[in-house]
Amino acid sequence: MADSALVGLAGVIGGALIAGGAAVWGPLLLKRKDQHQAVADGEKHQADEAMKALIDARAKTRLWLDYLVSTVAQAAAGVPIDQNAFETKAEKLGEAAVGACYHLEFFEKQIVSVGAYHLYYEAMGTMRTSAAVIKTALASGAVAEGHVPNEVMDVLTQAERTRAWFRLASAHLATIRAGHPQP
């Protein structure tokens, strides 16, 4: 009988230890799981914000480039271009695009090539160069009906090439986001 009492006591003590461990470890494990979920949610939110910033920068540089190209096309078609209006609008579009690109700096962790290569700086540089070359060509009358100087075509082509970074960065970020599906 003493042996059965000891077995019973051992069972009670063992059960108490298991229950006590569960009471301590259970909430700790749940808290840890919640913390991991919060981190994952935060990373997803940052990736979403990075994608929005990238889309904004991509769209604003597209608007700027489209305006430059359409201005050259209009001048080549013989449409008179108001130099002051061109400069004002090109500057406004350029400032918006540059501001959107600088906003990408906040997402260096999500958009890997932002920190490593700063390729959007190259895009901004070629866009600024394009605007300056077009401004000079319009002021000198080099863009005339049926004629676009090679220098203007070259800077516009280079600006379009450097904008490819936005497409590549968008595709890379979309791949990363796809690896973190929504719960």
C-alpha positions as CSV (number, residue, x, y, z in Angstrom):
1,M,0.0,0.0,0.0
2,A,2.9,2.3,0.7
3,D,4.2,1.6,-2.7
4,S,0.9,2.6,-4.3
5,A,0.8,5.7,-2.2
6,L,4.3,6.7,-3.5
7,V,3.3,6.0,-7.0
8,G,0.2,8.1,-6.5
9,L,2.2,10.9,-4.9
10,A,4.7,10.7,-7.8
11,G,1.8,10.9,-10.3
12,V,0.4,13.9,-8.5
13,I,3.7,15.7,-8.4
14,G,4.4,14.8,-12.0
15,G,1.0,16.0,-13.0
16,A,1.6,19.2,-11.1
17,L,4.9,19.8,-12.8
18,I,3.4,19.2,-16.2
19,A,0.5,21.5,-15.5
20,G,2.9,24.1,-14.1
21,G,5.2,23.8,-17.1
22,A,2.2,24.1,-19.4
23,A,0.9,27.1,-17.5
24,V,4.3,28.9,-17.9
25,W,5.5,27.6,-21.4
26,G,2.1,27.8,-23.1
27,P,1.7,31.6,-22.8
28,L,5.4,32.1,-23.6
29,L,5.0,30.1,-26.8
30,L,1.9,31.9,-27.8
31,K,3.6,35.3,-27.1
32,R,6.6,34.2,-29.2
33,K,4.3,33.2,-32.1
34,D,2.5,36.5,-31.8
35,Q,5.8,38.3,-32.0
36,H,6.9,36.4,-35.1
37,Q,3.5,37.2,-36.7
38,A,3.9,40.9,-35.8
39,V,7.4,41.0,-37.4
40,A,6.1,39.2,-40.5
41,D,3.2,41.7,-40.7
42,G,5.6,44.6,-40.3
43,E,7.8,43.3,-43.0
44,K,4.9,42.8,-45.3
45,H,3.7,46.4,-44.6
46,Q,7.2,47.7,-45.4
47,A,7.2,45.7,-48.6
48,D,3.8,47.1,-49.5
49,E,5.0,50.7,-48.8
50,A,8.2,50.1,-50.8
51,M,6.1,48.9,-53.7
52,K,3.9,52.0,-53.5
53,A,7.0,54.2,-53.5
54,L,8.5,52.4,-56.4
55,I,5.3,52.6,-58.4
56,D,5.1,56.3,-57.6
57,A,8.7,57.0,-58.7
58,R,8.2,54.9,-61.8
59,A,5.0,56.7,-62.8
60,K,6.4,60.2,-62.2
61,T,9.6,59.5,-64.2
62,R,7.3,58.1,-67.0
63,L,5.2,61.3,-66.9
64,W,8.4,63.4,-67.1
65,L,9.9,61.4,-70.0
66,D,6.5,61.3,-71.9
67,Y,6.3,65.1,-71.6
68,L,9.9,65.5,-73.0
69,V,9.2,63.1,-75.9
70,S,5.8,64.7,-76.7
71,T,7.3,68.1,-76.7
72,V,10.1,67.0,-79.1
73,A,7.5,65.3,-81.3
74,Q,5.3,68.4,-81.4
75,A,8.2,70.6,-82.3
76,A,9.3,68.2,-85.0
77,A,5.7,68.3,-86.3
78,G,6.0,72.1,-86.6
79,V,3.9,73.0,-83.6
80,P,5.3,76.1,-82.0
81,I,6.6,75.4,-78.4
82,D,6.4,78.1,-75.7
83,Q,9.9,77.9,-74.2
84,N,8.8,79.3,-70.8
85,A,5.8,76.9,-70.6
86,F,8.1,74.0,-71.5
87,E,10.7,74.9,-68.9
88,T,8.1,75.4,-66.2
89,K,6.3,72.2,-66.8
90,A,9.5,70.1,-67.3
91,E,10.9,71.5,-64.1
92,K,7.7,70.8,-62.2
93,L,7.5,67.2,-63.5
94,G,11.2,66.7,-62.8
95,E,11.0,67.9,-59.2
96,A,8.1,65.5,-58.6
97,A,10.0,62.6,-60.1
98,V,13.2,63.4,-58.2
99,G,11.3,63.7,-55.0
100,A,9.6,60.3,-55.6
101,C,13.0,58.7,-56.3
102,Y,14.6,60.1,-53.2
103,H,11.7,58.7,-51.2
104,L,13.0,55.3,-52.3
105,E,15.9,55.8,-49.9
106,F,13.5,54.9,-47.0
107,F,13.1,51.4,-48.5
108,E,16.8,50.4,-48.8
109,K,16.1,47.1,-47.0
110,Q,13.1,46.1,-49.2
111,I,14.5,47.3,-52.6
112,V,17.9,45.7,-52.5
113,S,19.4,47.6,-55.4
114,V,18.5,51.0,-53.9
115,G,21.3,50.8,-51.3
116,A,23.7,48.8,-53.4
117,Y,23.6,50.5,-56.8
118,H,21.5,53.7,-56.6
119,L,20.6,53.1,-60.2
120,Y,17.7,55.5,-60.0
121,Y,20.3,58.2,-59.6
122,E,21.5,57.3,-63.1
123,A,17.9,57.5,-64.3
124,M,17.5,60.9,-62.8
125,G,20.7,62.1,-64.3
126,T,19.8,61.0,-67.8
127,M,16.3,62.6,-67.4
128,R,17.9,65.9,-66.3
129,T,20.3,65.7,-69.2
130,S,17.5,65.1,-71.6
131,A,15.5,68.1,-70.4
132,A,18.6,70.3,-70.7
133,V,19.5,69.1,-74.2
134,I,15.9,69.5,-75.3
135,K,15.7,73.0,-73.8
136,T,18.8,74.0,-75.7
137,A,17.6,72.4,-78.9
138,L,14.3,74.2,-78.7
139,A,15.9,77.5,-77.9
140,S,18.2,77.2,-80.8
141,G,15.6,76.0,-83.3
142,A,17.4,72.8,-83.9
143,V,14.2,70.8,-83.5
144,A,12.3,71.9,-86.6
145,E,9.6,70.6,-88.8
146,G,10.6,67.1,-89.8
147,H,14.0,67.2,-88.0
148,V,15.1,66.0,-84.6
149,P,18.8,66.3,-83.9
150,N,20.7,63.0,-83.2
151,E,21.8,64.4,-79.8
152,V,18.1,64.8,-78.7
153,M,17.2,61.3,-79.9
154,D,20.3,59.9,-78.1
155,V,19.5,61.5,-74.7
156,L,15.8,60.4,-74.9
157,T,16.8,56.8,-75.8
158,Q,19.3,56.8,-72.9
159,A,16.7,58.1,-70.5
160,E,14.3,55.3,-71.6
161,R,17.1,52.7,-71.1
162,T,17.9,53.9,-67.6
163,R,14.2,53.7,-66.6
164,A,14.4,50.0,-67.1
165,W,15.8,49.9,-63.5
166,F,12.3,50.7,-62.2
167,R,10.8,47.7,-64.0
168,L,13.5,45.4,-62.8
169,A,13.2,46.6,-59.2
170,S,9.4,46.3,-59.3
171,A,9.7,42.7,-60.5
172,H,12.3,41.9,-57.8
173,L,10.1,43.4,-55.1
174,A,7.0,41.6,-56.4
175,T,9.0,38.3,-56.2
176,I,10.0,39.1,-52.6
177,R,6.4,39.9,-51.7
178,A,5.1,36.7,-53.3
179,G,7.4,34.8,-50.9
180,H,5.5,36.4,-48.0
181,P,1.8,35.6,-48.8
182,Q,-0.9,37.2,-46.8
183,P,-2.3,35.2,-43.8
